[in-house]
Amino acid sequence: MIVMKFGGTSLGDGEAIKRAADIVCHTLEDKGEVVVVVSAMSGVTDVLLSAATSAARGNGETFRRARWALSDRHRLAMTEAISDEEARLQLMEEVEALLSGFESLCRSVHILGELTARGSDAVASLGERLTVRILAAALREKGVTATAVEATEVIVTNGQHGSAAPLMDETRETARARLLPLLAEGVTPVVTGFIAAAKDGVTTTLGRGGSDHTAAILGACLDSDEVWIWTDVDGVMTADPMVVPEARTLPEISYAEAAELSYFGAKVIHPKTILPAVERGIPLRIVNTFNPSHPGTLIVAEVKLSELTVKGITSIKGLSLVTVEGRGMLGVPGIAARVFTAVAQGGISVLMISQSSSEQNICFVIRQEAVEDALRALEAAFELELARRNVDRIWAQDKVVIVAAVGAGMKGTPGIAAKVFGALGKHGVNVISIAQGSSEYNISFVVDEGDMEDAVRYIHQEFGLGLCPEPASS
């Protein structure tokens, strides 16, 4: 059994939907059983949420325009993807009913002047509910017995709106009860990604990377052989090809490497997506809808031995480096705890930490938009120490980037850091701060935003990643 997910760019219009249907048909012939998970068409969720937010602010026109724009886009997709007129007309009725419900919900939001978290999830769920019906109909036109399934019937969550967590025991029970009988009857389920439901049946959403997460959850619950994530790239690459034109697709990486690459900026897969697959040991494959003959990247628990110590270079932009420094911090217990407690209480996520061995300096990296809140929180927490000069200053350097070199082969291999920083030093790239975890899967460091592309290119070149072989056929 294969669980496969198609992202928004893979379902962006009628031609893309037909292409996805062809891929499903081919996989059914080759593998036997397939469960399909779909995202909304690209950009649709943003339109829905923007319209609802605008309605809450008193705008009574934006959501009406959005409704008809979405109607036109989905009608066009249906016309391109489905030639049977009767099937298309029935589908159009379903789509218009869903869009009418969206308009009614936005009208209520407009009257109340408030968009609740529950209402936001109800609005955000619509894109997947539209796409799932179109793809299921496109499959039926190709002779596949397919049915649309809303994930509110399948995935049970803790009820936290906006970023709900799946309750895996309950979800395993509901998913198997709903989907396995369909598969046994030769029916291909096409399931909405991103959305789910709390125990009381209220719609929730799984947050960023939600459709990928849906696929991994279902893969784990159904004990599938693999989970395939269909996207618009050939797999996980050694670097961003926009920065490094000679970047190559990695044929195979480990769960740990994928998590590190994703955390440090690679956008192919979200770290949260990997968790259900890790727990069940189910491989994930990243494949390209627009180049389906390419085997992509296989993500597994343990990779085969490779000559590549470093497998990927990635980066995160739009960051600031916050520093707390002072001679009076030397040897004082609890300083670091107070720093990060103050930041955490402000709801600010820390991406990287570095501390001098003398304990006179603690620095950490956060999103640039959170800097003012972080500085205010720290100045309040250390008001007394600042007055006594135990803490000399708390400040931030904006427009910095984290660059990370990632690879399981780094573990226990001497000289990796020397090669990384030697490559930078040789080309005059200044490193502002450095961190390496005890897992030894990555070396991450901070550079000025203007040095990011050079840093990535020089390290990529130093480790010969542009020479890595093309993936072998699966």
Secondary structure as GFF3:
##gff-version 3
##sequence-region A 1 474
A	DSSP	beta_strand	2	6	.	.	.	ID=ss1
A	DSSP	three_ten_helix	9	11	.	.	.	ID=ss2
A	DSSP	alpha_helix	14	31	.	.	.	ID=ss3
A	DSSP	beta_strand	34	38	.	.	.	ID=ss4
A	DSSP	alpha_helix	44	56	.	.	.	ID=ss5
A	DSSP	alpha_helix	62	81	.	.	.	ID=ss6
A	DSSP	alpha_helix	85	112	.	.	.	ID=ss7
A	DSSP	alpha_helix	117	124	.	.	.	ID=ss8
A	DSSP	alpha_helix	126	141	.	.	.	ID=ss9
A	DSSP	beta_strand	146	149	.	.	.	ID=ss10
A	DSSP	three_ten_helix	151	153	.	.	.	ID=ss11
A	DSSP	beta_strand	156	157	.	.	.	ID=ss12
A	DSSP	alpha_helix	168	184	.	.	.	ID=ss13
A	DSSP	beta_strand	188	192	.	.	.	ID=ss14
A	DSSP	beta_strand	195	198	.	.	.	ID=ss15
A	DSSP	beta_strand	203	205	.	.	.	ID=ss16
A	DSSP	alpha_helix	210	221	.	.	.	ID=ss17
A	DSSP	beta_strand	226	231	.	.	.	ID=ss18
A	DSSP	beta_strand	252	254	.	.	.	ID=ss19
A	DSSP	alpha_helix	255	263	.	.	.	ID=ss20
A	DSSP	alpha_helix	271	280	.	.	.	ID=ss21
A	DSSP	beta_strand	284	288	.	.	.	ID=ss22
A	DSSP	beta_strand	297	300	.	.	.	ID=ss23
A	DSSP	beta_strand	312	325	.	.	.	ID=ss24
A	DSSP	three_ten_helix	327	329	.	.	.	ID=ss25
A	DSSP	alpha_helix	335	345	.	.	.	ID=ss26
A	DSSP	beta_strand	352	355	.	.	.	ID=ss27
A	DSSP	beta_strand	361	367	.	.	.	ID=ss28
A	DSSP	three_ten_helix	368	370	.	.	.	ID=ss29
A	DSSP	alpha_helix	371	381	.	.	.	ID=ss30
A	DSSP	alpha_helix	383	388	.	.	.	ID=ss31
A	DSSP	beta_strand	393	406	.	.	.	ID=ss32
A	DSSP	three_ten_helix	408	410	.	.	.	ID=ss33
A	DSSP	alpha_helix	416	426	.	.	.	ID=ss34
A	DSSP	beta_strand	433	436	.	.	.	ID=ss35
A	DSSP	beta_strand	442	448	.	.	.	ID=ss36
A	DSSP	three_ten_helix	449	451	.	.	.	ID=ss37
A	DSSP	alpha_helix	452	462	.	.	.	ID=ss38
A	DSSP	three_ten_helix	465	467	.	.	.	ID=ss39
###
